[in-house]
Amino acid sequence: MASEQITRPTRFSSEREEAEWWDSHPDFILQEFERAKAEGRLGHGIVKRRMEEMEAAKDAALKLDAADITLASKLAERKGIEREVYLKELVHAALLKEAEALDQSSAA
């Protein structure tokens, strides 16, 4: 890999400009793969797995009681975050706690 790091522009003014950039920087993908490998982010099936996770997340929906929604809204407001973000944090923390409890009970 060349010692000079190639930086990809965040925006292109046209498809033609983007195509010309990719044509003139063929080592960029190699650089990014080497960086991912060095950081341990390279593996088999990662893109497929992430796509499956995204698809599953689109289908996830919870119906909550009105009182729970009201309480979640108040608590989220106190924390200065959106209700949906607050609920995601709660669900994530509860899942981790439950998984840890199950792991400990099965190890006993």
SEKOL-331133 format. One record per residue: residue number from 1; y negated, z negated, x of N, C-alpha, C in turn. Coordinates in Angstrom, 2 decimals. Example, Ala and Ser with C-alpha at 12.3 -4.5 7.8 and 13.67 -1.06 7.14 Angstrom:
<rs>
1, 5.69, -7.80, 13.19, 4.50, -7.80, 12.30, 3.30, -7.80, 13.20
2, 2.25, -7.08, 12.85, 1.06, -7.14, 13.67, -0.03, -7.87, 12.90
</rs>
This chain:
<rs>
1, 1.18, 0.00, 0.84, 0.00, 0.00, 0.00, -1.24, 0.00, 0.88
2, -2.24, 0.74, 0.50, -3.46, 0.81, 1.28, -4.13, -0.56, 1.28
3, -4.85, -0.86, 2.37, -5.49, -2.17, 2.47, -6.67, -2.29, 1.52
4, -7.28, -1.19, 1.15, -8.40, -1.21, 0.23, -7.89, -1.26, -1.21
5, -8.33, -2.26, -1.95, -7.90, -2.41, -3.34, -8.65, -1.42, -4.23
6, -7.91, -0.78, -5.11, -8.49, 0.17, -6.05, -8.79, -0.58, -7.33
7, -9.99, -0.43, -7.83, -10.39, -1.09, -9.07, -10.60, -0.04, -10.15
8, -9.92, -0.23, -11.26, -10.02, 0.71, -12.38, -11.26, 0.37, -13.21
9, -12.07, 1.36, -13.53, -13.23, 1.13, -14.40, -12.76, 0.63, -15.77
10, -13.53, -0.22, -16.39, -13.15, -0.74, -17.70, -13.38, 0.29, -18.80
11, -14.31, 1.18, -18.59, -14.60, 2.20, -19.60, -14.84, 3.54, -18.93
12, -14.48, 4.56, -19.65, -14.76, 5.93, -19.21, -15.63, 6.57, -20.27
13, -16.52, 7.45, -19.85, -17.42, 8.09, -20.82, -16.72, 9.18, -21.61
14, -15.59, 9.67, -21.09, -14.86, 10.72, -21.80, -13.40, 10.72, -21.34
15, -12.59, 11.40, -22.10, -11.19, 11.56, -21.73, -11.07, 12.34, -20.42
16, -11.95, 13.31, -20.26, -11.95, 14.12, -19.04, -12.25, 13.25, -17.81
17, -13.25, 12.37, -17.94, -13.59, 11.48, -16.82, -12.40, 10.58, -16.48
18, -11.73, 10.08, -17.50, -10.57, 9.22, -17.27, -9.45, 10.00, -16.57
19, -9.18, 11.21, -17.05, -8.14, 12.05, -16.44, -8.46, 12.34, -14.98
20, -9.72, 12.63, -14.69, -10.12, 12.89, -13.31, -9.96, 11.65, -12.44
21, -10.28, 10.46, -13.01, -10.12, 9.22, -12.26, -8.65, 9.00, -11.90
22, -7.75, 9.15, -12.90, -6.32, 8.95, -12.64, -5.80, 9.96, -11.62
23, -6.27, 11.21, -11.71, -5.85, 12.23, -10.75, -6.31, 11.90, -9.33
24, -7.47, 11.28, -9.20, -8.00, 10.99, -7.86, -7.56, 9.62, -7.34
25, -6.82, 8.84, -8.14, -6.34, 7.52, -7.72, -4.85, 7.35, -8.02
26, -4.00, 8.18, -7.43, -2.56, 8.10, -7.74, -1.89, 6.82, -7.25
27, -2.50, 6.12, -6.30, -1.89, 4.90, -5.77, -2.20, 3.66, -6.60
28, -3.02, 3.80, -7.62, -3.41, 2.64, -8.41, -2.21, 1.98, -9.10
29, -1.34, 2.76, -9.71, -0.17, 2.20, -10.40, 0.74, 1.48, -9.40
30, 0.96, 2.10, -8.25, 1.78, 1.45, -7.22, 1.16, 0.12, -6.80
31, -0.13, 0.11, -6.62, -0.85, -1.12, -6.26, -0.62, -2.19, -7.32
32, -0.72, -1.82, -8.59, -0.56, -2.78, -9.67, 0.88, -3.30, -9.76
33, 1.85, -2.43, -9.55, 3.25, -2.86, -9.55, 3.52, -3.81, -8.38
34, 2.98, -3.50, -7.21, 3.17, -4.38, -6.06, 2.52, -5.73, -6.29
35, 1.34, -5.74, -6.91, 0.67, -7.00, -7.22, 1.50, -7.80, -8.22
36, 2.02, -7.15, -9.25, 2.84, -7.83, -10.25, 4.10, -8.41, -9.61
37, 4.70, -7.66, -8.70, 5.91, -8.14, -8.01, 5.58, -9.37, -7.17
38, 4.49, -9.32, -6.44, 4.08, -10.44, -5.60, 3.77, -11.68, -6.43
39, 3.25, -11.49, -7.64, 2.90, -12.61, -8.51, 4.06, -13.04, -9.39
40, 5.21, -12.35, -9.26, 6.38, -12.72, -10.05, 6.29, -12.31, -11.50
41, 5.46, -11.32, -11.81, 5.30, -10.86, -13.19, 6.12, -9.62, -13.50
42, 6.89, -9.15, -12.53, 7.66, -7.93, -12.70, 9.09, -8.29, -13.07
43, 9.59, -7.68, -14.12, 10.95, -7.97, -14.54, 11.47, -6.89, -15.46
44, 12.73, -7.01, -15.82, 13.35, -6.02, -16.69, 13.06, -6.34, -18.14
45, 12.60, -5.37, -18.90, 12.43, -5.53, -20.33, 11.23, -6.32, -20.77
46, 10.29, -6.59, -19.88, 9.13, -7.40, -20.25, 8.31, -6.72, -21.33
47, 8.03, -5.45, -21.18, 7.21, -4.75, -22.17, 7.92, -4.74, -23.53
48, 9.21, -4.44, -23.52, 9.97, -4.43, -24.77, 9.95, -5.81, -25.43
49, 10.17, -6.85, -24.63, 10.19, -8.21, -25.16, 8.83, -8.58, -25.75
50, 7.77, -8.23, -25.07, 6.43, -8.55, -25.58, 6.13, -7.78, -26.86
51, 6.57, -6.55, -26.94, 6.38, -5.77, -28.17, 7.14, -6.41, -29.32
52, 8.38, -6.85, -29.07, 9.17, -7.51, -30.11, 8.49, -8.80, -30.55
53, 7.94, -9.56, -29.62, 7.24, -10.79, -29.95, 6.01, -10.51, -30.80
54, 5.28, -9.44, -30.45, 4.10, -9.08, -31.23, 4.48, -8.66, -32.64
55, 5.56, -7.89, -32.77, 6.02, -7.48, -34.09, 6.43, -8.69, -34.92
56, 7.14, -9.62, -34.31, 7.58, -10.82, -35.02, 6.38, -11.66, -35.45
57, 5.37, -11.72, -34.59, 4.18, -12.50, -34.91, 3.42, -11.92, -36.10
58, 3.44, -10.60, -36.24, 2.75, -9.98, -37.37, 3.37, -10.40, -38.69
59, 4.68, -10.64, -38.67, 5.38, -11.00, -39.90, 5.32, -12.49, -40.21
60, 4.84, -13.29, -39.28, 4.81, -14.73, -39.48, 3.64, -15.10, -40.38
61, 3.93, -15.82, -41.44, 2.89, -16.31, -42.35, 3.37, -17.62, -42.94
62, 2.47, -18.56, -43.04, 2.79, -19.85, -43.63, 1.93, -20.06, -44.87
63, 2.55, -20.54, -45.91, 1.80, -20.92, -47.11, 1.65, -22.43, -47.07
64, 0.41, -22.90, -47.09, 0.13, -24.33, -47.00, -0.51, -24.81, -48.29
65, -0.30, -26.09, -48.57, -0.96, -26.70, -49.73, -2.47, -26.68, -49.51
66, -3.21, -26.63, -50.59, -4.67, -26.60, -50.50, -5.21, -27.83, -49.77
67, -4.59, -29.00, -50.01, -5.04, -30.22, -49.34, -4.84, -30.12, -47.83
68, -3.73, -29.53, -47.40, -3.48, -29.37, -45.97, -4.47, -28.41, -45.34
69, -4.81, -27.36, -46.06, -5.78, -26.39, -45.55, -7.15, -27.04, -45.41
70, -7.53, -27.82, -46.41, -8.82, -28.52, -46.36, -8.87, -29.48, -45.18
71, -7.80, -30.26, -45.00, -7.75, -31.21, -43.89, -7.78, -30.48, -42.54
72, -7.01, -29.40, -42.43, -7.00, -28.62, -41.19, -8.38, -28.06, -40.89
73, -9.08, -27.62, -41.91, -10.43, -27.08, -41.73, -11.37, -28.15, -41.18
74, -11.28, -29.36, -41.76, -12.15, -30.46, -41.31, -11.83, -30.84, -39.87
75, -10.55, -30.96, -39.55, -10.17, -31.35, -38.20, -10.54, -30.27, -37.17
76, -10.35, -29.02, -37.54, -10.72, -27.92, -36.64, -12.22, -27.91, -36.41
77, -12.98, -28.16, -37.46, -14.44, -28.19, -37.32, -14.86, -29.30, -36.36
78, -14.22, -30.46, -36.45, -14.52, -31.56, -35.53, -14.25, -31.16, -34.09
79, -13.21, -30.35, -33.89, -12.86, -29.91, -32.53, -13.70, -28.71, -32.10
80, -14.42, -28.11, -33.04, -15.26, -26.97, -32.72, -14.49, -25.67, -32.54
81, -13.34, -25.56, -33.25, -12.54, -24.34, -33.15, -12.23, -23.82, -34.55
82, -11.79, -22.60, -34.62, -11.41, -21.99, -35.89, -10.15, -22.66, -36.44
83, -10.04, -22.73, -37.76, -8.89, -23.34, -38.41, -7.58, -22.71, -37.96
84, -7.53, -21.38, -37.89, -6.30, -20.69, -37.51, -5.88, -21.05, -36.09
85, -6.85, -21.16, -35.19, -6.56, -21.55, -33.80, -6.02, -22.97, -33.78
86, -6.65, -23.87, -34.55, -6.20, -25.25, -34.62, -4.77, -25.33, -35.14
87, -4.48, -24.60, -36.20, -3.12, -24.62, -36.76, -2.10, -24.05, -35.78
88, -2.47, -23.00, -35.06, -1.56, -22.45, -34.05, -1.25, -23.49, -32.98
89, -2.29, -24.22, -32.55, -2.10, -25.26, -31.54, -1.17, -26.35, -32.06
90, -1.36, -26.76, -33.32, -0.51, -27.80, -33.91, 0.94, -27.36, -33.98
91, 1.16, -26.15, -34.46, 2.52, -25.64, -34.59, 3.17, -25.53, -33.21
92, 2.43, -25.01, -32.24, 2.97, -24.86, -30.89, 3.35, -26.22, -30.31
93, 2.45, -27.20, -30.43, 2.73, -28.53, -29.88, 3.93, -29.17, -30.58
94, 4.02, -29.01, -31.89, 5.15, -29.57, -32.64, 6.46, -28.91, -32.24
95, 6.45, -27.61, -32.03, 7.66, -26.91, -31.62, 8.12, -27.36, -30.24
96, 7.18, -27.50, -29.32, 7.54, -27.97, -27.98, 8.11, -29.38, -28.02
97, 7.49, -30.25, -28.83, 7.96, -31.63, -28.96, 9.37, -31.66, -29.55
98, 9.61, -30.86, -30.57, 10.92, -30.80, -31.21, 11.98, -30.26, -30.26
99, 11.63, -29.20, -29.52, 12.57, -28.62, -28.56, 12.92, -29.64, -27.48
100, 11.92, -30.39, -27.01, 12.17, -31.41, -25.99, 13.08, -32.50, -26.54
101, 12.85, -32.92, -27.77, 13.68, -33.95, -28.38, 15.11, -33.46, -28.54
102, 15.28, -32.22, -28.92, 16.62, -31.66, -29.06, 17.33, -31.57, -27.71
103, 16.57, -31.18, -26.68, 17.14, -31.09, -25.33, 17.60, -32.46, -24.85
104, 16.79, -33.49, -25.13, 17.14, -34.84, -24.69, 18.34, -35.38, -25.45
105, 18.43, -35.08, -26.75, 19.56, -35.58, -27.54, 20.85, -34.87, -27.18
106, 20.77, -33.59, -26.80, 21.99, -32.87, -26.43, 22.44, -33.23, -25.01
107, 21.52, -33.71, -24.18, 21.86, -34.09, -22.82, 22.50, -35.48, -22.79
108, 22.26, -36.26, -23.84, 22.79, -37.65, -23.89, 24.27, -37.69, -24.16
</rs>
